[in-house]
Amino acid sequence: MDNRRRKLQWILMAASAAAFGAIAMGPGGQPMSGGAFSLVSPAWAAEGSGGGGGSSGHGTHGGGGEHESGGEAGATHGSGSSGNDLMMHGGSGSGGGGRPVYGGTQGGKSGAGARPSATGTTHGSGQGGPGEDSDRPIWAGIKGGKAGAGTKPTGAGTTKGDLYGDLWVILRDANGVPILNAAGQVQPIDANGNLIPLDAEGQPLDATLVQTVEFSRLSVARSPTKVLDKALNEAISAITAPGAVITLDPAGRIVVNGTLIDSPLENLALYKAVMTDTLPTNVKALLPANLSAASLLAGAADKTSTITVDTVEYLNSILGINQVTDGVTTKYYDFSSVKYDRAATYDGVSATVLVKQSDGSYVATPVNLYDAVFSGSNWVDPTPTGGAADFAAEANDALRVVEFLHDNSAP
């Protein structure tokens, strides 16, 4: 850009010299006598609302920042943002001063003013844009300033990261719907299941008693929709491959031609598709009839985490399985028909794992998962009917099996 600036400087100097000569000589080539003269700005100079100096002299510096003068198209460096090397930098405040049209007009605090067509589009107020030879992508916005962050790339999908702030363990009914107090506020509960007293704004009087829901791997649900869309397409490609044989592993996850779909992203994408009934008909026809969405959720979660009713409900709201309007869940997935029985699900289901022998060695041995993982103890439903607690328990049990297989499976 130094060569460009030097070239521009020579042009400006030549223009200045020509203008000076024309004025000094006067009409008919006769020298002008007496009096003062003013070297006006050439036709390509414009007056901006920010304080920038043109190449022909110093402009009035009304805004904060550093002012340059001379033939290098320097100007005010203030709160605006930089574009390419020939762009002026937006100033803050007002003032006079000539500036070349190719740099646009300097703005005051709002950054108003014309901009050349060759310098791209401004994303945000008070920002200069990148030039056509800039390698900065348009969607990335403009460097500097608080505004002008730019728009997201085409196809980025919908961002869900701002749906919820604090995710508390709260009082819910059998279907997972929050039970509100008389003031219409959700009611957080402590580790012992007791309601935590709230102030008038619905905030806990003792915040140390609040339990927060940890998502771990499931936090990827907050990613743009294109992330899960891509993962779903990859899973579907495997499932629909010619000659593919689809089975389930002991935890209920999908196995294609003996290879487990163990990607958390793909399992989460499949979970969403099953829960929203959006899997293509030809894909649904290929899947085993006893495939459970709870097992897909287990395949998406961190092996050492715990899946609870709160985990399920918050996740379903983030994924759009529950209906959400303006950040508030207005309709919940209906779990009323879900009934889970641990013994019926795992008693008699075997897996070959490494079992430690008396001499310290390990031998690959088939085990009954109901006994090995759950010590032969069935799950007791805390509600009189089926519901969200059944689904969460089924998902969490599948996760315990996933962890057991991961830690003990024979090679």
Secondary structure, DSSP 8 states (H G I E B T S, - for coil): -HHHHHHHHHHHHHHHHHHHHHHHH-GGG----SS-------TTEEE-SS----TTS-----SBSB---SSS----BSSS---STTS----BS----EEEGGG----STT--S---GGG----STT-----TT--S-GGG--SSSSS------TT-----TTS-S--B-B-B-TTS-B---TTS---BB-TTS-B--B-TTS-BSSGGG--B---GGGGGGGS-HHHHHHHHHHHHHHHTSTT--EEE-TTS-EEETTEE---HHHHHHHHHHHHTT-S-HHHHHHS-TT--HHHHHHHHS-TTS---HHHHHHHHHHHTSSEEETTEEEE----TT----HHHHHTT-EEEEEEE-TTS-EEEEEEEHHHHTTTT-----SSSS-SHHHHHHHHHHHHHHHHHHHHHB--
